[in-house]
């Protein structure tokens, strides 16, 4: 049975706190395991969450600020130590190549050749990934080069049993219809896929970290079933968000609303805030976004919402 869920490993921003580790997010998507922005402590958080290095098939780094990437050396060395047999693609901003090289080979260890760098760059979308999971990267607006990521299942078809029966399509013919787009029945009648199915939009997850409000953030989140987005500050510190290229909770909610996202997950919380401020993050985001809303907590598991049928 396929599983699609987000495992939250860390939710702090520049400085970890007693209840919030540095960034880290693991998306389990069927056979894929995507690790986003592994900050310090990612290995430990993965162990607490019951995740292994062998679960990782891809790593996506939004930018090279320490709270988003200082867990890379340990993660890569764990991949090598555990002899992960499959390729692990690592996406990161191309103009941070020098940072990547230093993090990739930060210390002496028995190296592995399964780690495949996949730098992204330019102002347009960059398509990465496999046939069953498209990965798009778009530049964001931060104090250093940063990219957000959009993971999308290809659109497909939802088979309609009553129409299949009406057209005499049954048994192995159903699979043939899905694969080829048409079949010919025993009576010699040609049946098209559109006669027995309706279009089904693929599921989408968007990951938007450090950025000011920008059109690219909205585009990444367009129609996303789950949007994971930074909300470093509250309204009272909007001036800091503006100065450092970050979002407030209200601005994150506005991005989600403009994009038509289905669910919103707030994270990357400044260390200045305490437990008592959690409700304010939710309230300020909800002033702009009226859908399901979560303020992420470390080691939380959040299922990707079922397809919107």
Secondary structure, 3 states (H helix, E strand, C coil): CCCEEEEEEECECCCCCCCCCCCEEEEEECCEEEEECCCCCHHHHHHHCCCCHHHCCEEECCCCCHHHHCCHHHHHHHHHHCCCCCCEEEEEEHHHHHHHHHHHCCCCCCCCCCEEEEEECCCCCEEEEECCEEEEEEECCCCCCCEEEEEECCCEEEECHHHHHHCCCCCHHHHHHHHHCEEECCCCCEEEHHHHEEEECCCEEEEECCCCCCHHHHHHCCCCCEEEEECCECHHHHHHHHHHCCCEHHHHHHHHHHHCCCEEEEECECCCCCHHHHHHHHHHHHCCCCCEEEECCCCCEEECCCCCC
